[in-house]
Amino acid sequence: MPELPEMETYKTLLNQKIDGHPITSILINREKSINVKPDDFINRVQNQEIKAIERRAKHLLFHLENGYVLLLHLMLGGLMFYGKEEEKPDRTVQIQLSFGDQHLYFIGLRLGYLHLLSQEEVEQELTDLGPEPLDVNFSLDTFLSLIEDRRGRIKTTLVNQEFLSGIGNCYSDEIAWHSQLLPDRKMNELNDNQKVQLYQSIRFVLQQATQYGGYMSMALFKGDTKTGSYNKKMYVYDREGEECQRCGAAIIKEELSSRKTFYCKECQT
Ligand SMILES: [Zn+2]
């Protein structure tokens, strides 16, 4: 499932493509992917300019001229492609937003959705989200006070969206590896240095992954070389059996609270 770096990459690239452009037509192939009747959706969205694209946690928010917002969550398996019809990947498209002869295709939306909401409804929807870990205001002190009463394990705490926004299965493992802590360590049993390290690793890993365009396997548009470059940089995620970059031991895959978890038994403690 795309996490903060993937959605941040989509945001940056889509801003360059469609910010300020009107949506000229809309195709809805899967009504379950939206939250209102297709006619209502089209009436409110068609001919609206995209005024801004924002990311919150694992969501993208497309702000329309009329004040409405398209709230996107790709969930598991969802992705996007932008381009001309002849460039479209051979995949089933659930929703298509057109900008003249260029189209934004939403693919693999099974659990994912594109909901049309007022600004108040969006705020309500996102109200339980924890702080953004890359926000300038997310300081070490903020983090330390946030984990004060936490008794959960590192991985399960990091993926909890009410604790922090935007971290999922992949980056929780990457962060744990980078901080040299085992993903099943209890938060309240970390010493002061380890807490500081965990904070620094959260910031470092998410920043680096964003800079490298995240891990999505499909380019957003023809000629896009940014999306997915982090795949090659990955420390542990999906690297079972491969050598640990730090100590050379084999990366282990295990289940932790029914989530697949990758780590190094030798250099994470
Ligand atoms: Zn290692």
Boltz pocket constraint, residues with backbone or C-beta under 6 A from the ligand:
constraints:
  - pocket:
      binder: B
      contacts: [[A, 244], [A, 245], [A, 246], [A, 247], [A, 248], [A, 249], [A, 264], [A, 265], [A, 266], [A, 267], [A, 268]]
      max_distance: 6.0
